[in-house]
């Protein structure tokens, strides 16, 4: 090509880019002094549905913002704090572009870099696409060990086992650490799951299936990937309204902090604590509660105390040396604060350990406490606490019943209901109004077993224990523990998931009645196949329950659609209302060896946006896409994937919606999250990676300011 022709093409290309930028300005208004805008293109032309990432370390904590290009490759990144930013392009089918320096108020045209080969492109795929390569025993091979079916096997190796703590398929899980490469692949897997302070949980979970077969399959998975096998499916770039997503990220905690959840408003009224601070729960990793003020980009922390200095710590658990951190424990937490909720006064409450697990006498057999007379409880591994930001003081509440998640009821007593996940087969509550008026934690708390109305008379009577045969004149206790907990705003019923109950698990409804110690009645509902394995769930404003299923579905249960009796000896079995269920397969590939519907996605929890805090509508269920770097919102029966592409390995466990300005349009509302993996060092950034707070906002179009 002659030099004159090359010069002409270069000038033409520059003119086209300038024209695109000019058109962007005419379509969306000029770029403001706090914005970045421009066009992303490659040799193929404009790049649609790719991410533009701007990050800075000039603020008090590391800060990033991410937007998506429109169908013409245009982007507009609004409301950037004044700082110097590194800006680059990431997208499926690409490798990261070189980072360029920019400041707000700039027009910035960026050049995307196509991936030179499929292997380089696949390094940016979410974990789901790698994990779907795992081989699964075929249905005709079962029983395998003590596992009776393929679904039961998947229930463990998906949400209710490995993926409950981190995303299988990240670089840190799909490769063998160099410390173990001198071993056989099977031995390396046996050794890696003994690493660090999560050894007891990992050993428990591998023993839920046949350990020998499971280790062989995981070894085969990483061997094939090491030999060059690539995902058989490819993720789709953001489409439609997915391109309207604006992400804002802040670092908080430290490199060894395991964040479980965050809270920044009252679930019942999301305008509480508008523009205020968020509080995190660091579970087993530390007693320091991380705090972020998004308006000033500042992070801080406060120590969660305990009553008894002899309260056990996660530091003392068994472990083998970690290939990342060596032989020394990185976690040291007495409180194990797990899940926070905020009340109408802007105070965060926690499910947290405040003392030694041995219960006081009023909880035990022989006590006159109304709940202890029904079910005495000897030990409790986690309790309740409250932090008052105004005074800086903690209130520690010793509960007889173990706690795991908590939720406020919409009643005059501001009752706190809690789940236990594992434990004594009860659901517990705290009458918060009574507690704050009297300070009497003994009188203010209660708990009840799960009693099914098997005699069908509509009330709770004397009952037989769970391991005894039915009695036509009595009710029946079921021995289960709920993991998720939610209270229906329509009738005050308490809903939860019983994922650790016998496969395929249940969702659970408890009607407390006037005096839950004596009146609470339970209903259990089993998801129909191909659904199984309820993990986290939530209820909408209409009383409909939504649950993440290990089968790779979002489950909807509408009790009002049940046609037959809900109680009685023949109908209260859990199988009595299949018509109440609707199963929505999650997006993404299924395991190759699995023929049932669903996907290999392992969703941890579903949160319902009851008040349209995100902007997709009221009562939209939003499931965590724990293998997809994403949230999965069901809008009008179809999933909208809200991807967090950076840092790769985003792993959420909850969602939080807050309205900072009811009249502020899309800028006045947002959904909030935090990185919730136990192993942030498995993700992009490695050992230098910290947990992130993520703010998700939906604007009306990809160029809206």
C-alpha positions in Angstrom: 0.0 0.0 0.0 1.4 3.4 -0.9 2.2 5.9 1.8 -0.4 8.3 0.5 -3.1 5.6 0.8 -2.0 4.6 4.3 -2.1 8.2 5.3 -5.6 8.6 3.8 -6.9 5.5 5.7 -5.4 6.8 9.0 -7.0 10.2 8.5 -10.3 8.5 7.6 -10.1 6.3 10.7 -9.4 9.3 13.0 -12.2 11.2 11.3 -14.7 8.4 11.9 -13.7 8.2 15.6 -14.0 11.9 16.0 -17.4 11.7 14.3 -18.5 9.0 16.7 -17.3 11.0 19.7 -19.1 14.1 18.3 -22.3 12.0 17.8 -22.0 10.7 21.3 -21.9 14.3 22.6 -25.0 15.3 20.6 -26.9 12.2 21.8 -26.1 12.3 25.5 -25.1 15.9 26.1 -21.6 17.2 26.6 -19.1 15.4 28.9 -19.3 17.0 32.3 -16.4 18.0 34.4 -16.8 14.8 36.5 -17.3 12.5 33.6 -15.3 10.4 31.2 -16.6 9.7 27.7 -15.6 8.5 24.3 -15.7 5.5 21.9 -14.1 2.1 22.1 -13.1 0.5 18.8 -10.8 -2.1 17.4 -9.7 -3.0 13.9 -13.1 -4.6 13.5 -14.9 -1.3 14.3 -16.8 -0.1 17.3 -16.8 -2.6 20.2 -20.3 -3.0 21.7 -21.0 -4.5 25.1 -17.5 -4.2 26.5 -16.5 -2.7 29.8 -14.5 0.5 30.4 -12.8 0.5 33.8 -11.3 3.5 35.5 -9.4 3.0 38.8 -7.4 5.3 41.1 -5.4 5.0 44.3 -5.5 8.8 44.8 -8.5 8.6 47.2 -8.4 7.4 50.8 -9.1 3.9 49.6 -8.8 2.3 46.1 -11.7 3.3 43.9 -13.0 2.1 40.6 -15.9 2.8 38.3 -17.1 0.5 35.4 -19.6 1.2 32.6 -20.6 -0.7 29.4 -20.4 0.5 25.8 -23.5 0.9 23.8 -24.2 -0.7 20.4 -21.9 1.9 18.7 -19.0 1.5 21.1 -19.7 4.7 22.9 -19.4 5.1 26.7 -20.0 7.7 29.3 -18.7 7.2 32.9 -20.5 9.7 35.2 -19.7 11.2 38.6 -16.0 10.5 39.0 -14.3 12.0 42.1 -11.4 14.3 41.1 -8.3 12.1 40.8 -5.9 10.6 38.3 -7.3 7.4 36.8 -5.9 4.4 34.9 -8.5 3.5 32.2 -8.7 0.3 30.2 -11.1 -1.9 28.2 -12.1 -5.4 29.1 -14.5 -7.6 27.2 -15.3 -11.1 26.1 -13.3 -11.9 23.0 -10.6 -9.4 24.1 -7.6 -9.1 26.3 -7.2 -6.1 28.5 -6.1 -3.0 26.6 -3.1 -1.0 27.7 -4.0 1.3 30.6 -4.1 5.0 29.8 -4.1 7.9 32.2 -7.0 10.3 32.3 -8.8 12.8 34.6 -12.5 13.6 34.8 -13.9 15.9 32.1 -11.9 14.2 29.4 -13.0 12.8 26.0 -11.2 9.5 25.7 -11.2 7.2 22.6 -9.9 3.7 23.5 -8.6 0.9 21.4 -9.8 -2.6 22.3 -7.4 -5.5 21.8 -8.8 -8.7 20.3 -7.6 -11.9 22.0 -4.9 -13.5 19.9 -6.3 -17.0 20.5 -9.2 -18.8 22.3 -6.9 -19.7 25.3 -6.1 -16.0 26.0 -9.8 -15.1 25.6 -10.9 -17.8 28.0 -8.8 -16.3 30.9 -11.5 -13.6 31.2 -14.4 -16.0 31.4 -16.3 -16.4 34.7 -15.6 -19.4 36.8 -18.9 -21.1 35.6 -17.5 -21.7 32.2 -14.5 -23.5 33.6 -16.3 -25.4 36.4 -18.8 -26.8 33.8 -15.9 -28.9 32.5 -16.0 -31.0 35.7 -17.1 -34.6 35.1 -20.1 -35.8 37.0 -21.0 -39.5 37.6 -23.8 -40.7 35.3 -27.3 -41.4 36.8 -26.9 -45.2 36.1 -23.7 -45.3 38.2 -25.5 -44.4 41.5 -25.4 -45.2 44.3 -21.8 -43.9 44.5 -20.8 -44.5 48.1 -23.6 -43.2 50.3 -24.9 -40.9 47.6 -28.1 -42.2 45.9 -28.5 -40.0 42.9 -26.7 -37.6 40.5 -28.8 -34.7 41.9 -27.7 -35.5 45.4 -24.1 -35.5 44.3 -24.5 -32.2 42.5 -26.2 -30.8 45.6 -22.8 -31.2 47.4 -20.3 -30.2 44.7 -22.3 -27.1 43.9 -24.0 -24.7 46.2 -24.2 -26.7 49.4 -20.6 -27.8 49.4 -17.6 -26.4 47.6 -19.2 -23.3 46.1 -20.7 -22.2 49.4 -17.4 -20.5 50.3 -15.7 -19.7 47.0 -16.2 -19.9 43.3 -14.9 -23.2 41.8 -13.4 -22.4 38.4 -11.4 -19.3 39.4 -7.6 -19.5 38.6 -6.9 -20.3 42.2 -9.2 -23.4 42.1 -8.8 -24.7 38.5 -5.0 -25.0 38.9 -2.9 -26.9 41.4 -0.7 -24.8 43.7 3.0 -25.2 42.9 3.6 -26.4 46.4 1.6 -29.6 45.6 2.8 -30.3 42.0 5.3 -32.9 43.2 2.3 -35.0 44.2 -0.1 -37.0 42.1 -3.1 -34.9 41.2 -5.4 -36.9 43.5 -3.0 -36.5 46.4 -2.6 -32.8 45.6 -6.4 -32.4 45.8 -6.5 -34.3 49.1 -3.8 -32.0 50.5 -5.2 -28.7 49.2 -8.6 -29.2 50.9 -6.7 -29.5 54.2 -5.0 -26.2 53.8 -5.8 -23.3 56.0 -8.4 -22.8 58.7 -11.3 -24.0 56.6 -10.0 -27.6 56.9 -13.0 -28.8 59.0 -15.6 -27.5 56.6 -13.8 -28.8 53.5 -13.3 -32.2 55.1 -17.0 -32.3 56.1 -18.1 -31.4 52.6 -15.9 -33.9 50.7 -17.2 -36.6 53.0 -20.8 -35.9 52.1 -20.0 -37.6 48.8 -17.7 -40.5 48.1 -14.3 -38.9 48.8 -12.2 -41.2 46.6 -14.4 -40.7 43.6 -14.8 -37.0 44.1 -11.0 -36.4 44.4 -10.5 -38.4 41.2 -13.0 -36.2 39.4 -11.5 -33.0 40.7 -8.0 -34.2 39.8 -9.1 -35.1 36.3 -10.7 -31.7 35.9 -7.5 -29.8 36.8 -5.4 -32.2 34.7 -7.4 -31.6 31.6 -7.3 -27.8 32.1 -3.5 -28.0 32.6 -3.2 -30.0 29.4 -5.0 -27.1 27.5 -8.7 -28.0 27.6 -10.8 -24.9 27.3 -14.5 -24.2 28.2 -16.9 -25.6 25.6 -19.2 -22.5 26.0 -18.5 -18.8 25.8 -20.1 -16.0 27.8 -22.2 -13.4 26.0 -21.4 -9.7 26.2 -23.9 -7.5 28.0 -27.1 -7.0 26.0 -30.0 -4.6 26.2 -30.6 -3.1 29.6 -27.5 -5.0 30.9 -25.5 -2.2 29.2 -27.2 0.4 31.5 -25.3 -0.9 34.5 -23.0 1.5 36.4 -20.6 -0.1 38.9 -18.7 1.7 41.6 -16.1 -0.1 43.7 -14.1 0.6 46.9 -11.6 -1.5 48.7 -12.2 -2.2 52.4 -11.0 -4.7 55.0 -7.6 -6.3 54.4 -6.0 -9.0 52.3 -7.0 -11.8 54.7 -10.5 -10.5 55.5 -13.4 -12.8 54.7 -16.4 -10.6 54.3 -19.8 -12.3 54.4 -22.3 -9.4 54.1 -22.8 -5.7 54.4 -25.7 -3.5 55.6 -26.5 0.1 55.2 -30.2 0.6 55.6 -33.4 -0.9 57.1 -34.7 -3.7 54.9 -38.3 -2.6 55.8 -37.7 1.0 54.8 -34.7 1.5 52.5 -34.6 5.3 52.9 -33.2 4.8 56.5 -29.5 5.9 56.8 -29.6 7.7 53.4 -26.0 8.5 52.2 -24.7 6.9 55.4 -22.1 4.4 56.2 -22.1 0.6 55.5 -21.0 -2.1 57.9 -19.6 -5.5 57.1 -19.5 -8.8 58.8 -16.1 -10.5 58.7 -17.2 -13.9 60.1 -14.3 -16.2 61.1 -11.5 -13.9 59.8 -11.4 -11.0 62.3 -13.4 -9.3 65.1 -12.8 -6.0 63.3 -16.1 -4.8 61.7 -15.2 -2.9 58.5 -17.0 0.4 57.8 -17.1 2.5 54.7 -18.4 6.0 54.1 -19.0 6.1 50.3 -19.5 9.8 50.3 -16.0 10.5 51.5 -14.3 7.3 50.2 -13.0 6.6 53.6 -12.8 3.2 55.4 -12.5 2.5 59.1 -13.2 -0.3 61.5 -14.5 -1.0 65.0 -13.7 -4.0 67.2 -16.6 -6.3 68.0 -16.2 -7.3 71.7 -17.2 -10.5 73.6 -18.5 -10.9 77.1 -16.1 -13.7 78.1 -12.4 -13.5 77.3 -12.4 -17.3 77.1 -14.7 -17.2 74.1 -13.1 -19.6 71.6 -11.4 -18.2 68.5 -11.1 -19.4 64.9 -7.4 -19.2 65.3 -7.3 -22.4 67.4 -8.8 -24.7 64.7 -7.0 -27.5 63.0 -5.2 -26.6 59.7 -2.4 -27.6 57.4 -0.1 -25.0 55.9 -1.5 -22.9 53.2 0.2 -22.6 49.8 -0.6 -18.9 50.0 0.0 -18.0 53.6 2.2 -20.7 55.0 1.8 -22.4 58.4 0.5 -19.4 60.4 -3.2 -18.9 60.9 -4.5 -15.8 59.1 -7.9 -15.8 60.8 -8.5 -14.8 64.5 -12.1 -14.2 65.4 -13.9 -14.8 68.7 -17.2 -13.2 67.5 -17.6 -15.0 64.1 -20.0 -12.2 63.2 -21.9 -13.6 60.3 -24.9 -11.6 59.0 -25.9 -8.0 59.8 -29.2 -6.2 59.5 -30.0 -2.5 60.3 -32.9 -1.2 62.3 -35.1 1.9 61.9 -32.6 3.9 64.0 -29.7 3.2 61.7 -28.0 0.6 64.1 -26.5 -2.5 62.7 -27.4 -5.8 64.4 -25.3 -8.9 64.0 -25.5 -12.7 64.4 -22.3 -13.0 66.4 -20.7 -15.0 69.1 -20.6 -13.1 72.4 -19.6 -15.8 74.9 -18.5 -19.4 75.3 -21.0 -21.9 73.6 -22.2 -23.4 76.9 -25.6 -22.0 77.6 -26.8 -20.5 80.9 -29.1 -22.5 83.1 -32.3 -20.7 82.0 -31.9 -22.3 78.5 -31.5 -25.9 79.8 -33.6 -28.7 81.0 -35.5 -28.0 84.2 -35.7 -24.3 83.5 -39.0 -22.4 83.9 -38.4 -20.4 80.7 -41.5 -21.0 78.4 -39.3 -22.1 75.4 -36.9 -24.2 77.5 -39.9 -26.2 78.8 -40.6 -27.2 75.3 -37.1 -27.6 73.9 -34.2 -27.2 76.3 -30.9 -26.1 74.6 -27.5 -26.9 76.1 -25.2 -24.9 73.7 -25.3 -22.1 71.3 -22.4 -21.2 69.0 -23.6 -17.7 67.9 -25.9 -15.1 69.4 -26.9 -11.5 68.8 -25.3 -8.1 69.1 -26.0 -4.4 68.2 -23.7 -1.5 67.5 -24.9 2.1 68.0 -22.9 4.4 65.7 -24.1 7.5 67.6 -22.6 6.4 70.9 -20.0 3.9 69.7 -21.3 1.3 72.2 -22.0 -2.3 71.7 -24.9 -4.3 73.2 -24.3 -8.0 73.5 -27.2 -10.4 73.8 -26.8 -14.0 74.9 -29.3 -16.2 73.1 -30.0 -19.8 74.0 -30.7 -20.6 70.3 -27.9 -20.5 67.8 -28.1 -17.7 65.2 -26.9 -17.5 61.6 -29.0 -15.0 59.6 -31.4 -12.5 61.1 -34.3 -10.4 59.9 -36.7 -7.8 61.4 -40.4 -8.4 61.3 -42.8 -5.6 60.4 -44.6 -5.7 63.7 -44.9 -3.4 66.8 -42.3 -5.4 68.7 -39.6 -5.1 65.9 -39.2 -8.8 66.4 -35.8 -10.2 65.3 -36.2 -13.7 63.8 -33.0 -15.8 63.2 -32.0 -18.9 61.4 -29.5 -21.4 62.7 -28.3 -23.4 59.7 -27.0 -26.2 61.9 -28.0 -26.9 65.4 -31.0 -27.8 67.6 -34.0 -27.9 65.3 -35.6 -24.6 66.4 -36.2 -21.2 65.1 -35.5 -18.3 67.5 -36.6 -14.8 68.0 -36.0 -11.7 70.2 -38.7 -9.3 71.1 -36.6 -6.2 70.5 -39.1 -3.8 72.0 -39.3 -5.7 75.3 -35.5 -6.1 75.4 -34.9 -2.4 74.9 -37.6 -1.4 77.5 -36.5 -3.9 80.2 -33.0 -5.0 79.3 -34.1 -8.5 80.2 -32.6 -10.8 77.6 -34.0 -13.9 79.2 -37.7 -12.8 79.0 -37.3 -11.1 75.6 -36.2 -14.2 73.7 -37.9 -17.4 72.7 -37.6 -20.3 70.3 -39.9 -23.1 69.0 -39.4 -26.4 67.3 -40.8 -27.0 63.8 -44.2 -28.7 64.4 -46.4 -29.8 61.5 -50.2 -30.1 61.8 -50.3 -33.7 60.9 -53.6 -34.4 62.6 -55.1 -31.7 60.4 -57.2 -29.8 63.0 -55.7 -26.4 62.2 -54.0 -25.9 65.6 -50.9 -27.0 67.4 -51.5 -29.9 69.8 -49.3 -32.3 71.6 -46.8 -33.8 69.2 -44.7 -36.8 68.6 -40.9 -36.4 68.1 -39.3 -36.4 64.7 -38.0 -40.0 65.0 -41.4 -41.5 66.2 -44.2 -42.8 64.0 -47.2 -40.7 63.2 -50.0 -40.5 65.7 -53.4 -39.6 64.2 -54.3 -37.6 67.3 -51.1 -35.7 67.5 -49.0 -33.4 65.5 -45.4 -34.2 64.4 -42.1 -32.5 65.0 -39.7 -32.3 62.0 -36.0 -32.1 62.8 -34.5 -29.4 60.6 -32.7 -26.1 60.7 -33.4 -23.2 58.4 -30.5 -21.4 56.7 -32.2 -18.4 55.1 -34.8 -16.5 57.1 -37.4 -13.9 55.9 -40.7 -12.6 57.2 -43.6 -12.1 54.9 -45.1 -8.6 55.0 -48.5 -10.0 54.1 -49.1 -12.2 57.2 -46.0 -12.3 59.4 -45.1 -15.9 58.4 -41.5 -16.8 58.8 -39.9 -18.4 55.7 -36.6 -20.2 55.4 -34.7 -22.9 53.6 -33.7 -26.3 55.0 -30.8 -27.2 52.7 -29.0 -29.4 55.2 -32.1 -31.6 55.6 -32.3 -34.8 53.6 -32.1 -34.4 49.8 -33.8 -32.6 48.0 -34.3 -30.2 50.9 -37.3 -28.0 51.8 -38.5 -24.5 52.0 -40.1 -23.9 55.3 -43.0 -21.7 56.4 -43.7 -21.0 60.1 -46.9 -19.3 61.2 -46.0 -18.0 64.7 -49.5 -17.5 66.0 -50.3 -15.4 69.1 -47.8 -17.2 71.3 -45.1 -19.0 69.3 -44.0 -21.1 72.2 -47.4 -22.9 72.0 -49.0 -21.9 68.7 -46.3 -21.9 66.0 -47.1 -24.3 63.2 -44.8 -25.3 60.4 -45.3 -26.2 56.7 -42.6 -27.8 54.6 -42.5 -27.8 50.8 -40.1 -29.9 48.6 -39.0 -28.5 45.3 -40.2 -30.8 42.4 -37.5 -32.3 40.2 -35.5 -31.2 38.4 -35.2 -28.7 41.3 -33.4 -29.5 44.5 -31.1 -28.0 47.1 -32.6 -24.7 48.4 -29.9 -22.5 49.8 -30.7 -18.8 50.3 -34.1 -17.3 49.8 -36.3 -14.3 50.3 -40.0 -13.3 50.3 -41.6 -10.6 48.2 -44.2 -8.0 49.2 -47.0 -10.4 48.0 -45.9 -13.3 50.2 -44.3 -15.3 47.3 -41.1 -17.0 48.3 -38.0 -17.2 46.0 -35.0 -19.5 46.5 -31.7 -20.3 44.9 -31.6 -24.0 44.1 -28.4 -26.1 43.7 -30.0 -27.6 40.7 -29.2 -24.4 38.8 -32.6 -22.9 39.0 -34.3 -19.9 40.7 -37.3 -21.4 42.5 -40.5 -19.5 42.9 -43.1 -20.8 45.4 -46.6 -19.3 45.5 -48.5 -20.9 48.4 -51.8 -19.3 47.2 -51.7 -21.7 44.2 -51.8 -24.9 46.3 -54.9 -26.8 45.4 -55.2 -29.4 48.1 -55.1 -29.5 51.9 -51.9 -28.1 53.4 -52.0 -30.2 56.6 -53.0 -33.7 57.7 -51.3 -37.1 57.9 -51.3 -37.7 54.1 -50.7 -34.2 52.8 -48.1 -32.5 55.1 -45.2 -34.4 53.7 -43.6 -31.6 51.6 -44.6 -33.1 48.3 -48.2 -31.8 48.5 -48.0 -28.6 46.4 -46.0 -29.0 43.2 -48.4 -26.6 41.5 -47.0 -23.8 43.8 -43.6 -24.1 42.2 -42.1 -22.5 39.1 -38.5 -23.2 38.2 -36.4 -20.7 36.1 -33.1 -22.2 34.8 -30.2 -19.9 35.5 -28.2 -18.7 32.4 -24.9 -20.3 31.5 -23.8 -23.8 30.6 -24.8 -27.0 32.3 -22.2 -29.7 33.1 -21.7 -31.8 30.0 -22.6 -35.0 31.9 -25.9 -33.6 33.2 -28.9 -33.9 31.0 -31.5 -32.1 33.3 -32.4 -28.5 32.9 -30.7 -25.8 34.9 -27.0 -24.8 34.7 -23.8 -25.4 36.5 -24.4 -22.1 38.3 -24.2 -22.4 42.1 -26.3 -19.5 43.4 -25.7 -18.9 47.1 -28.6 -16.6 48.0 -31.6 -14.8 46.5 -32.6 -11.3 47.6 -35.8 -9.7 46.6 -35.7 -6.0 45.7 -39.1 -5.3 47.4 -38.9 -1.5 46.9 -37.3 -1.1 43.5 -34.1 0.2 44.9 -32.1 -0.9 41.9 -34.5 0.4 39.2 -35.6 -2.9 37.6 -39.0 -2.9 39.3 -40.5 -3.7 42.7 -40.4 -7.3 43.9 -37.7 -8.3 41.5 -35.9 -11.4 42.7 -32.1 -11.1 42.3 -30.0 -14.3 42.8 -26.3 -14.3 43.4 -24.5 -15.6 40.3 -21.6 -17.0 42.4 -19.9 -18.7 39.4 -20.8 -15.9 37.0 -19.2 -12.8 38.6 -22.7 -11.5 38.7 -26.2 -11.0 40.1 -29.0 -12.6 38.1 -32.2 -10.5 38.2 -35.4 -12.1 37.0 -37.4 -9.4 35.1 -40.6 -10.4 33.4 -39.6 -14.0 33.4 -36.2 -13.4 31.9 -32.8 -13.1 33.5 -30.8 -9.9 33.4 -27.1 -10.6 34.1 -25.5 -7.8 36.2 -21.9 -8.7 35.7 -19.0 -7.4 37.9 -16.1 -8.0 35.5 -13.3 -6.6 37.7 -11.7 -7.9 39.7 -12.4 -11.3 38.2 -13.9 -13.7 40.8 -16.7 -11.5 42.2 -18.5 -13.7 44.7 -21.6 -12.2 46.5 -23.6 -13.7 49.3 -26.3 -11.1 49.8 -27.8 -7.9 48.3 -28.7 -4.7 49.9 -30.8 -1.9 48.4 -30.9 1.7 49.6 -32.6 4.8 48.4 -30.5 7.9 49.2 -32.7 10.3 47.4 -36.3 9.3 46.4 -36.4 12.2 44.0 -33.0 11.7 42.5 -33.8 9.4 39.7 -31.4 6.6 39.0 -28.6 8.4 40.9 -30.7 8.4 44.1 -31.0 4.6 44.4 -28.7 1.6 44.2 -28.1 -2.0 45.1 -25.0 -2.7 47.3 -22.8 -5.7 47.7 -19.4 -6.9 48.9 -16.9 -9.5 47.8 -17.9 -12.5 50.0 -15.5 -15.2 49.1 -13.5 -16.8 51.9 -10.5 -16.8 49.5 -10.0 -13.4 47.9 -6.4 -14.5 47.1 -7.9 -17.0 44.6 -9.2 -14.1 42.5 -7.6 -11.5 40.3 -4.9 -9.6 42.2 -3.9 -12.7 44.2 -2.6 -12.1 47.7 -2.7 -8.3 47.3 -6.5 -8.4 46.6 -8.8 -6.9 49.2 -12.6 -7.3 49.5 -14.5 -4.7 47.6 -17.8 -2.8 48.3 -19.8 -2.7 45.0 -22.5 -0.2 44.2 -24.8 -1.2 41.4 -27.0 1.3 39.6 -29.2 1.1 36.5 -29.5 4.2 34.4 -32.1 4.6 31.6 -29.5 4.1 28.9 -25.7 3.5 28.5 -25.0 7.2 28.0 -27.2 8.7 30.7 -25.5 11.2 33.0 
